[in-house]
């Protein structure tokens, strides 16, 4: 044990000395070493310069979501954000309303699980019937113009019942106009023996103009999420007929993000033109971060190296952590590699473990083990094309975070433990 330990210590010291001086000799080529106090001396030979930039996600595929996002808030860092969603409904059973049925009321119930933003502000809910058919096997993106769906507003006579403030009950109850309910109730013969979606195309559920409130995630598959027709007939009072959301129903989110905060990035159109000390990551059709290790290729010129461990350490910007109490950071983020065709692919490191689903936020940072792909880069088996960081499940999670870039005083960094082969 003593000999093995002694040999390891000597090897690390020799390796560190050789690597340090070789880095000095290569400094003219641009190898950028993080100052001494940022080195992880007990486990890493060195840390490499990381270049990170913010890119806008113009659209995001949101088809067949499990959670519909609804609401708005005014983020002091990111600006105005608004979310709405579209959903089809389907009959739960074959209708049989009995003799002389009379409709008493029609109520839409939506179960919500998570709230992002200020829960104390009341929002007005807008419910529209869409007149254009949507299909579960079609692709819908977050930037779809809702006017193309031909929405007809339903909030006609009951505006008081169409308001929402998140409560502990977490069930939104919306009483809809009887005129709408009678369209379904009185014309059952027109839809019970055919595809219901050809008769009723679905709902567009949105909010009023953007206010500093919250975004709620509505669980569309929860047993409480339903449209109920309450009625009585000649023999029985207090009857109920239900429509629910199933896997055969089309459902998708729509997002409207305005990066209009005065301190936000001035130019998102040309991110390569500048490198800031911070980068911005956001779910929804929000923001992603491109990460590059421009000096990693220089290791190829210094012999053959074995990567014992390579960690990408991504820190939250300390000055913005206080905003996380209301505007929560993403619990999980995913790192993709950029291939030679410019497309994104999962890292091999995470395909065989649960972690490929997203690295968790812990102690104000995300840490990725990227040893395998780093080894392939420095041995020339893979080009050094860079990586893209995104929010996991961004189509249903609008969380955001400000991260330190490679130019920050608490920088994003690549920590390497190497062995000279």
C-alpha positions in Angstrom: 0.0 0.0 0.0 2.8 2.4 0.9 4.8 1.7 -2.3 1.7 2.2 -4.4 0.8 5.4 -2.7 4.4 6.7 -2.9 4.6 5.9 -6.5 1.3 7.6 -7.2 2.3 10.8 -5.4 5.7 10.9 -7.2 3.9 10.3 -10.5 1.5 13.1 -9.9 4.2 15.5 -8.9 6.3 14.6 -12.0 3.3 14.8 -14.2 2.2 18.2 -12.8 5.8 19.6 -13.2 6.0 18.3 -16.8 2.6 19.6 -17.7 3.1 22.9 -16.0 6.3 23.7 -17.8 5.0 22.4 -21.1 2.0 24.7 -20.7 4.4 27.6 -20.2 6.3 26.7 -23.3 3.0 26.6 -25.2 1.7 29.9 -23.8 2.4 31.7 -27.1 -0.1 29.3 -28.8 -2.8 30.4 -26.5 -3.0 27.8 -23.7 -4.8 29.7 -20.9 -4.2 28.3 -17.4 -6.6 29.4 -14.6 -4.7 31.1 -11.7 -3.1 29.0 -9.1 -5.9 29.3 -6.5 -8.4 27.8 -8.9 -6.5 24.5 -9.3 -8.0 21.4 -7.7 -4.6 20.3 -6.5 -5.7 17.0 -4.9 -7.3 15.6 -8.0 -6.6 17.6 -11.1 -3.4 18.4 -13.0 -4.8 21.6 -14.4 -7.8 23.5 -15.4 -8.4 24.7 -18.9 -9.9 27.9 -20.3 -13.6 27.6 -21.2 -15.4 29.8 -23.7 -19.2 30.0 -23.2 -21.8 32.1 -25.1 -25.5 32.5 -24.9 -27.7 31.5 -27.8 -31.4 32.0 -28.3 -33.7 29.0 -28.9 -36.1 30.3 -31.6 -38.5 27.4 -31.3 -38.9 24.2 -29.3 -40.9 21.1 -30.1 -43.7 20.9 -27.5 -45.9 18.3 -29.0 -47.5 15.7 -26.7 -46.5 17.3 -23.5 -47.6 16.0 -20.1 -47.8 19.5 -18.5 -49.5 22.6 -19.9 -47.8 25.9 -18.9 -50.0 28.9 -18.2 -49.4 32.4 -16.9 -46.9 35.2 -17.1 -44.3 37.0 -15.1 -41.7 39.8 -15.5 -38.3 38.4 -14.6 -36.0 41.2 -13.4 -33.1 39.7 -15.3 -34.6 37.9 -18.3 -37.6 40.0 -19.0 -41.2 39.3 -19.8 -42.3 35.6 -20.2 -45.8 34.3 -21.1 -47.0 30.8 -21.6 -50.2 29.2 -22.9 -51.2 25.8 -24.1 -53.5 23.9 -26.5 -55.3 20.7 -25.6 -57.8 18.4 -27.1 -60.3 16.5 -24.9 -62.1 13.2 -25.5 -65.3 11.6 -24.1 -64.6 9.3 -21.2 -67.6 7.0 -22.0 -70.2 6.6 -24.6 -72.8 9.3 -23.8 -76.3 8.5 -22.5 -78.0 11.4 -20.8 -81.3 9.7 -20.2 -84.8 11.0 -20.8 -85.4 14.8 -21.0 -81.9 15.8 -19.9 -81.2 19.4 -18.9 -77.7 21.0 -18.7 -77.1 22.8 -15.4 -73.5 23.9 -15.7 -70.2 23.2 -17.5 -66.9 23.4 -15.6 -63.3 22.9 -16.6 -61.0 21.5 -14.0 -57.2 21.8 -14.3 -54.8 20.3 -11.7 -51.5 22.1 -11.4 -48.4 20.7 -9.7 -45.7 23.4 -9.9 -45.6 27.2 -9.9 -42.8 29.4 -11.1 -42.8 33.1 -10.0 -44.9 35.2 -7.7 -47.9 33.2 -6.4 -49.7 36.1 -4.8 -50.9 37.9 -8.0 -54.3 37.2 -9.6 -54.3 36.5 -13.3 -57.2 36.4 -15.7 -57.7 33.2 -17.7 -58.7 33.3 -21.4 -60.3 30.2 -22.7 -61.0 29.8 -26.4 -62.4 27.1 -28.6 -60.1 26.4 -31.5 -61.7 25.9 -34.9 -58.7 24.4 -36.7 -58.0 20.7 -36.3 -54.9 19.7 -34.3 -53.5 16.1 -34.4 -51.6 14.0 -32.0 -49.3 12.7 -34.7 -48.3 16.2 -35.9 -45.4 18.4 -34.7 -46.1 21.7 -32.9 -43.6 24.2 -31.9 -43.5 26.8 -29.1 -43.5 29.8 -31.4 -46.7 28.8 -33.3 -49.0 31.8 -33.8 -52.2 31.0 -31.9 -54.3 33.0 -34.3 -53.7 30.3 -36.9 -55.8 28.0 -34.8 -58.9 30.1 -35.3 -59.6 30.7 -31.6 -63.1 31.8 -30.5 -63.1 33.2 -26.9 -65.5 31.5 -24.4 -65.0 33.8 -21.5 -68.3 35.7 -22.2 -70.5 36.0 -19.2 -68.5 34.8 -16.2 -65.3 36.8 -16.0 -65.2 36.5 -12.2 -64.9 32.8 -12.5 -62.1 33.0 -15.0 -59.4 34.3 -12.6 -56.5 32.4 -11.0 -54.1 32.8 -8.1 -52.1 29.8 -7.1 -53.4 28.3 -3.8 -52.5 25.3 -1.7 -55.6 23.5 -3.2 -53.8 23.4 -6.6 -57.0 22.8 -8.5 -58.1 25.5 -10.9 -61.9 25.5 -11.3 -63.3 27.4 -14.3 -67.0 27.8 -14.8 -67.7 28.1 -18.6 -70.7 29.6 -20.3 -73.8 27.4 -20.7 -73.9 28.3 -24.4 -70.7 26.4 -24.9 -71.8 23.5 -22.8 -75.1 23.2 -24.8 -73.1 22.9 -28.0 -71.8 19.5 -26.7 -74.8 18.5 -24.6 -77.6 19.2 -27.1 -75.7 17.8 -30.1 -74.6 14.5 -28.7 -76.0 12.7 -31.7 -73.6 14.5 -34.0 -70.5 13.3 -32.2 -71.1 10.1 -30.2 -70.7 7.8 -33.2 -67.8 9.6 -34.9 -64.4 11.0 -34.1 -65.1 13.6 -31.4 -62.2 15.8 -32.5 -64.0 16.5 -35.8 -66.8 18.0 -33.8 -64.9 19.8 -31.1 -61.3 20.7 -32.0 -60.0 21.7 -28.5 -59.1 24.5 -26.2 -56.6 27.3 -26.3 -55.9 28.4 -22.7 -54.0 31.6 -22.1 -53.8 34.6 -19.9 -54.3 38.3 -20.2 -51.4 40.7 -21.0 -48.1 40.0 -19.3 -48.1 40.9 -15.6 -45.6 40.1 -12.9 -47.4 37.0 -11.7 -46.5 33.3 -12.2 -46.3 30.3 -14.6 -48.2 27.2 -13.4 -47.6 23.7 -14.8 -50.9 21.9 -15.2 -50.9 18.1 -15.1 -53.0 17.2 -18.2 -53.1 13.5 -17.4 -54.2 13.9 -13.7 -57.6 12.3 -12.9 -58.8 15.7 -11.7 -58.1 17.4 -15.1 -61.3 17.2 -17.0 -64.3 19.0 -18.5 -67.5 18.2 -16.7 -71.1 18.6 -17.9 -73.4 18.7 -14.9 -77.1 17.9 -15.7 -80.3 16.2 -14.5 -82.9 14.2 -16.3 -86.5 13.1 -15.7 -85.4 10.5 -13.1 -82.1 11.7 -11.5 -80.6 14.9 -10.3 -76.9 15.9 -10.0 -75.5 13.9 -12.8 -72.0 14.4 -14.4 -70.5 13.6 -17.8 -66.7 13.8 -18.2 -64.3 14.6 -21.0 -60.6 14.0 -20.2 -57.1 14.4 -21.9 -55.7 11.1 -23.1 -52.6 10.0 -25.0 -54.7 10.2 -28.2 -55.3 13.9 -27.6 -53.0 16.6 -29.2 -51.5 19.0 -26.6 -48.7 21.5 -26.8 -47.3 24.6 -25.2 -46.8 28.1 -26.7 -44.2 30.5 -25.3 -43.6 34.3 -25.7 -40.3 35.5 -24.2 -39.3 39.1 -24.5 -35.7 39.8 -23.4 -36.5 43.3 -22.5 -34.8 43.7 -19.1 -32.5 46.8 -19.2 -29.5 44.8 -18.0 -29.9 41.8 -20.4 -27.6 41.0 -23.3 -27.9 43.8 -25.9 -27.4 41.5 -28.9 -28.7 38.0 -29.0 -28.6 37.9 -32.8 -24.8 37.6 -33.1 -23.6 35.8 -30.0 -20.2 35.0 -31.5 -19.4 38.7 -31.6 -18.7 38.9 -27.9 -17.9 36.9 -24.8 -19.4 38.1 -21.5 -18.6 37.2 -17.9 -21.9 35.5 -17.5 -24.2 33.3 -19.7 -27.9 32.7 -19.5 -29.8 29.4 -19.5 -33.6 29.1 -19.7 -36.3 26.6 -20.4 -39.3 27.2 -22.6 -38.2 28.4 -26.1 -35.6 30.3 -24.1 -31.8 30.2 -24.1 -29.0 27.6 -24.4 -25.3 27.9 -23.8 -22.6 26.9 -26.3 -19.4 25.7 -24.5 -16.0 25.3 -26.2 -12.5 24.2 -25.0 -10.3 26.0 -27.6 -7.0 25.0 -26.1 -7.7 21.3 -25.5 -6.3 20.4 -28.9 -2.8 21.6 -27.8 -2.5 18.5 -25.6 -2.1 16.5 -28.8 1.3 18.2 -29.4 2.6 17.2 -26.0 2.6 13.4 -26.4 -0.1 10.9 -25.6 -2.2 11.6 -22.6 -4.6 9.3 -20.7 -7.7 11.1 -19.2 -8.3 9.8 -15.7 -11.0 12.3 -15.2 -12.4 15.3 -16.9 -15.0 17.5 -15.1 -16.8 20.4 -16.6 -17.6 22.6 -13.6 -20.4 25.2 -14.1 -21.0 27.8 -11.4 -24.1 29.9 -10.8 -23.2 33.6 -11.0 -23.1 34.6 -7.3 -24.6 38.0 -7.7 -27.9 36.5 -9.1 -28.4 33.6 -6.7 -30.8 35.7 -4.5 -33.3 35.8 -7.4 -33.7 32.0 -7.3 -36.2 32.1 -4.4 -38.8 33.2 -6.9 -37.3 32.4 -10.3 -36.1 28.9 -9.7 -33.0 27.4 -11.3 -33.3 24.3 -13.5 -33.2 21.2 -11.3 -31.6 19.3 -14.2 -29.6 20.3 -17.2 -28.3 18.3 -20.1 -25.0 18.6 -22.0 -25.0 17.7 -25.6 -21.9 17.2 -27.9 -21.8 18.9 -31.3 -21.0 16.4 -34.0 -19.3 17.0 -37.3 -22.6 17.7 -39.0 -23.4 20.4 -36.4 -26.1 18.4 -34.8 -26.5 17.6 -31.1 -26.0 14.1 -29.6 -26.1 12.7 -26.1 -22.7 12.0 -24.4 -21.7 8.4 -24.2 -20.8 8.9 -20.6 -24.5 9.3 -19.7 -26.3 6.9 -22.1 -25.8 3.9 -19.8 -26.9 5.7 -16.6 -29.8 7.7 -15.2 -27.6 10.8 -15.3 -28.1 11.2 -19.1 -31.6 12.5 -18.1 -29.9 15.5 -16.6 -27.2 16.5 -14.1 -28.7 17.9 -10.9 -28.2 21.4 -9.5 -26.3 21.2 -6.3 -24.4 23.7 -4.1 -25.0 26.4 -6.8 -23.3 24.5 -9.6 -23.6 21.7 -12.1 -20.7 19.2 -12.6 -20.4 17.0 -15.7 -18.0 14.1 -16.0 -16.9 14.2 -19.6 -13.9 12.0 -19.4 -14.7 9.6 -22.3 -15.3 12.3 -24.9 -12.4 14.4 -23.7 -10.1 11.3 -24.2 -11.4 10.9 -27.8 -10.7 14.6 -28.5 -7.1 14.7 -27.3 -6.3 11.4 -29.1 -7.8 12.8 -32.4 -10.6 10.3 -32.6 -13.2 13.1 -32.4 -13.1 16.7 -33.5 -13.2 19.4 -30.8 -16.6 20.8 -32.0 -17.9 22.0 -28.6 -21.0 21.3 -26.5 -24.4 22.8 -25.9 -26.0 23.1 -22.5 -29.8 23.1 -22.2 -32.5 22.8 -19.6 -33.9 19.3 -19.3 -37.5 19.1 -20.4 -37.4 22.7 -21.4 -40.7 22.2 -23.3 -42.5 22.0 -19.9 -40.1 23.7 -17.5 -39.4 27.5 -17.8 -36.7 27.6 -15.1 -33.7 29.8 -15.7 -30.3 30.6 -14.3 -27.4 33.0 -14.8 -24.1 31.1 -15.0 -20.5 32.2 -14.8 -18.6 32.0 -18.0 -14.9 31.3 -18.5 -14.2 35.1 -18.1 -15.9 35.3 -14.6 -13.9 35.6 -11.4 -15.5 32.3 -10.4 -15.2 30.8 -13.8 -16.7 27.8 -15.6 -13.8 25.5 -16.0 -12.6 22.1 -17.3 -10.7 20.3 -14.6 -8.4 17.5 -15.9 -6.6 14.6 -14.2 -4.2 13.2 -16.7 -1.5 10.5 -17.1 1.3 10.7 -19.6 1.4 7.5 -21.6 
